[in-house]
Amino acid sequence: MTDSPPNSSTIMDGFINGWAPLTHEALLQLKGHDACKFLQGQTTADFAQAQALDVIAGAFCDVKGRVIADFRALVIDPEHLILRVSDCLADLLLAHLTKYLMFSKAELTRLPDRPWGVTGSEAWRHFGAERHLMTENRAEAVAQGWLIPVAEHAALLIPRDSSQMAPNPDATSAEDYASAWRAASCLRGEARITAATTGKYLPQDLSYDLAGWVSFDKGCYTGQEIIARLHWRGTPKRRLYLGKGAIPCPVEGLKLISEADSRTVGSVVNAANHAQGSVVLVEAVEAAAGKTVVAEDTKQAITLGDTPMHYSTESKPA
């Protein structure tokens, strides 16, 4: 692809350095003796050996193997976990899981705080952390809460009490900070489920299996039979691709049409405005790789990357 959008490290270094609450995110708290056991039977991730300060990403799926919501879990201890989920799905997920919790010694609640974004070396020093000493899938406890690395220059902060904190988004508004954060999430292949896409995709469509967010060695969980069958006996028909488009960014869940033969080849998973255009994560068939596709209804053109991608702390420009 030519004229590729900048990678996520460029965005974090050149546009948003500082810290601010992420209003499009929410936090759920799971506490109790059966907390990890419950998640073991409800998610694609493996919680069997979870230890304090582990960070575990995965998905909640329905009986058809479709992703209801993605999450990133902070293990404060095996009986106390905090899950980062999309704000638009937090109440839906809470209601869905509460039906199953009546059989477990655990309680799920929504926290009033939101996770914060933390970007740049000055921000690391403010929170008393050394980014180069932090490791992937492990959190660091700091005075204000827990830092979770998500990219070379970025981390999530799970606050102990955000009312005691003040945002400092480095000469940009909190809204612009959140927009740039979403763009960087797209560029690192972090596919997020929203209200428009819940129940639409298999984990493989979003390359969650390639990111390590699906365990194929653990026991049963909701949707496991279909997800495992595709892994062991089939080949995923769709994968995650990074694309670029023009402003305004396309609507999540919108179908993508091939310019060549007008067939549906995929859909928009996430999109965010940046600079003079938009960055877009799509799930699409292999034949669409490297091609320009058209968003249904809007007729907006989106040019896809040549190869599938998956979440990584290292950015991958389109």
Salt bridges, closest charged atoms under 4 A:
ASP13 OD1 - HIS153 ND1 3.42
GLU25 OE2 - HIS24 NE2 3.70
GLU25 OE2 - ARG84 NH1 3.55
GLU25 OE2 - ARG192 NH1 2.65
ASP54 OD1 - ARG138 NH1 2.76
ASP70 OD2 - ARG192 NE 2.57
GLU79 OE2 - HIS33 ND1 3.45
ASP87 OD1 - ARG110 NH2 2.53
ASP87 OD1 - ARG114 NH1 2.87
ASP91 OD1 - ARG110 NH1 2.95
GLU130 OE1 - HIS132 ND1 3.63
GLU152 OE2 - HIS153 NE2 3.63
GLU190 OE2 - ARG72 NH2 2.88
GLU190 OE2 - ARG84 NH2 3.31
GLU190 OE1 - ARG188 NE 3.31
ASP209 OD1 - ARG239 NH1 2.66
GLU225 OE2 - ARG229 NH2 3.05
ASP261 OD2 - ARG263 NE 2.95
GLU283 OE2 - ARG238 NH1 3.17
